[in-house]
Amino acid sequence: MSHRTLAILAIPALLFVGALTGCRSTSSEVKSVPVISQKGDMTLDQAKFIIEEALQNPPVGRRPSNPGFEVLAKETKGVRTRPNNRGGNCLVEVMGEKKAILKFYTRTEDDANKFTAALARIKAEYAE
């Protein structure tokens, strides 16, 4: 057999052995946080700026449209974040009653946490 044929046959064999031994990629854990309305130290204008900035300047992917602050405040139940080890970005999913309202990326996990805090501030303002 030639080296090329051996290489082609070795790839499925390695994948099969990896599946048997439980080899998994080192992906980070998904964090799910319920959004509770709280005012804290953030003003409403700061919260709006953080949300607009996060939605207008994602590092990768498409730019989601802002459904409006009232819609975000009333329909948001939680936020799921998943850091990406390879790219360094963090996927943010704003969860509604049954499905995700928004899906976008932030540059770091700290930016995702700032977005979650701003969303909690918006929820405190518009939920009253």
N, C-alpha and C positions, 0 to 999 in steps of 0.2 A: 504494500500500500504506500501511497505517496504521503508526504507530510501534510499536504492540503486536505486529503481525505481523512486523515487522522484528526486534524484540527476540527473539521466539520462534524465528525462523529463525537468528539470529546465535549463539545458545548452542551448538547442535550444531556449527556451523562453527568456533567457537573451540575447542571440545573436539577436533575433528578436527585442526586446525592444531597444537594443543598436543601431540597424540600424534605427529604427523609430525616435529616439531622436537625431540622428546625432552624436553619440559618435564616435570619431576617435582616433586613436593612436597619440601620441605626436611625430610625426616624423618631422625632420628638413626640411626646405625648400631646394629645389634644386636651386643652383646658376649656371647660365650659363654666361660665360664670353667670348667675342670674343678675340682671340689672335691677337694682333697687334704687328708687329715687332718693337722692340725697344732695344737699346743696354744698356742703363743705366749704373750702376756701376759694373755689372757682366762681367767677362771675358768669352771668349768662352770655355776655359778649365773648369772653374767652372760650367758653364751651362751643359756641357757634363757630368761632374761628378754627378751633381744633378739628371739628367735624368737617367743615368745608375744606380745610387744608388736606386732611386725610383722603377725602373723596376726590379732590381735584388733582392730586399729585401722587398716584400710586407708582411704586418703583417698577412694577411689571404688570402685565395684563391690561384689561380694558378699564376705562374710567367709568365707574358707576354713576348714575344720576342720583341726586339727592331727592328722596321722595317727599321731603319737607319735614320740618322739625316737629310739627304736631303729629304727623303720621309715625315718625320714629318714636316719639314719646308714648303714644297710645298703643302701638302694636308690638313694641319690643318686649320680649320676655327674657332674653339672655343673649350672651355673646360667646361664641366659640372661637378660640385662637389655636393655631397650629404653626409653631415655628418650623422653618425649613433650614436644616443644617447645611445644605449645599450652597444655597443662594444667600442665606442670611436674612431673607424676608420672612414675614409672618402673615399667614392667611387669617383674615378676620371674617367671620360670618355672623351677621346680626340676625338672630332667630326671632321669628314671629310665633304665632299660635301653632301653625302646622309646618311651616317651611321657612327657609332663609329669606329675609327681606333684602339683604345686601350681602355681597361677597366681593372682597377686594383684598389687596395686599398692602401692608405697611413695611417700612424699611427695617424696623427692629421690633422686638417684643415690647420694649418700653413705649414705643409709639402706639402699639395696640392697647396697652394699659391706659395711656392718656386718652385714647379714643373712648374706651369703656367708661372712664371717669367723666368725660365730657357728656357722654350719652346719659349717664346717671343724673347729671346736673340738668340736662334738657328735660329728662323725664320728670324731675322734681318741679320744674317750672310749668310745664304744660299739663301735667296730670292733675293739678289743683283745680 
